[in-house]
Amino acid sequence: VEPGKRQRLVYISGELNRPGAIELMTQDRVSISKIIAMAGGLTRTASPKKTMIRRINSKGIETSISFIDLNRILSGKAKDVELGEGDVVVIPSDQLKGFMQSVSTSAVSTGIWILGTL
């Protein structure tokens, strides 16, 4: 960052492989599909149908909240959403997917342990 110049960031959190902040260096806006790609894509337990976008102005005040179906955007069935400085994207987890993943991991671990003791 140049001295005297503040960073312009878009934030992405939740069920992503690399959540964090994306700096807008050469443009004022970035599409949600691009920041998903920059964040390494969605995790297996992501629930993209319930993605939340929080719009926050330069004074740190939330101006709006909206929910989108990210699946429709990523599949090309809906228009990509443009994000600007201060916007926050939250991709929630699907609790059932998380539960099923932990059950299957436990089952595999238990199966390996049982086989190892025979």
Salt bridges, closest charged atoms under 4 A:
ASP28 OD1 - ARG8 NH1 2.69
GLU62 OE2 - ARG54 NE 2.46
GLU85 OE2 - ARG6 NH1 2.30
ASP87 OD2 - ARG55 NH1 2.52
